[in-house]
Amino acid sequence: MHQQVQLHPGEVLLVGADASVQFEGARALTFRLIRVDTRSTYDGWLWLEGYVLGPTGVALQRRRIFVRREGLRPAL
């Protein structure tokens, strides 16, 4: 069982295939959360806004992503 992630601004998440097939393999992201969109969507899915982080933790790109909450992992 995976640890439930906190979805607060500033949290750093690992976004991989468990969150959405679009983030499988080399397309996985380390993502610093800015905000969670509060609009209603499919059960268990959410829109997140934040920054894709590079290997050194520097923000590379601002993005909005659609993911399964239970597929998100905390970055260690």
C-alpha positions in Angstrom: 0.0 0.0 0.0 1.3 3.5 -0.9 1.5 6.4 1.4 -1.3 9.0 0.7 0.4 12.3 -0.4 -0.4 15.7 1.0 -1.7 18.1 -1.6 -0.6 21.4 -0.3 1.2 24.2 -2.2 5.0 23.5 -2.2 4.6 19.7 -1.9 6.9 17.8 -4.2 5.4 14.8 -5.9 6.5 11.9 -8.1 4.1 11.6 -11.0 4.5 8.3 -12.9 2.4 5.7 -14.7 0.3 5.0 -11.6 -1.0 8.6 -11.8 -1.6 8.5 -15.6 -0.3 6.5 -18.6 1.0 9.7 -20.1 3.7 9.8 -17.4 5.0 6.2 -17.9 8.7 5.5 -18.0 11.0 8.3 -19.1 8.0 10.7 -19.1 7.6 10.5 -15.3 7.9 13.9 -13.6 9.0 15.4 -10.3 6.4 18.0 -9.7 6.2 20.9 -7.2 2.5 21.7 -6.5 1.2 25.2 -6.8 -2.5 24.4 -6.5 -5.2 21.8 -6.9 -8.1 22.8 -9.2 -11.3 22.5 -7.2 -13.6 21.9 -10.2 -15.4 18.6 -10.2 -14.0 15.9 -12.4 -14.0 12.1 -12.7 -14.0 10.3 -9.3 -10.4 10.0 -8.1 -8.9 12.3 -10.7 -7.7 15.9 -10.3 -6.1 18.7 -12.1 -2.9 20.0 -10.6 -1.0 23.1 -11.4 2.7 23.3 -10.6 6.3 23.1 -11.8 8.2 20.2 -13.4 11.5 20.0 -11.5 14.9 19.0 -13.0 17.4 16.7 -11.4 18.8 19.5 -9.2 15.3 20.6 -8.0 15.2 23.7 -10.3 11.8 24.5 -11.9 12.0 23.8 -15.6 8.4 24.3 -16.8 5.1 25.3 -15.4 2.4 22.7 -16.2 -1.2 21.8 -15.5 -1.7 18.0 -15.3 -4.6 15.6 -15.0 -3.8 12.7 -12.7 -5.3 10.0 -10.4 -4.8 11.0 -6.8 -4.0 7.5 -5.6 -1.2 7.2 -8.2 0.7 10.2 -6.8 3.8 9.5 -4.7 5.7 11.8 -2.3 9.2 12.7 -3.5 11.7 11.6 -0.9 
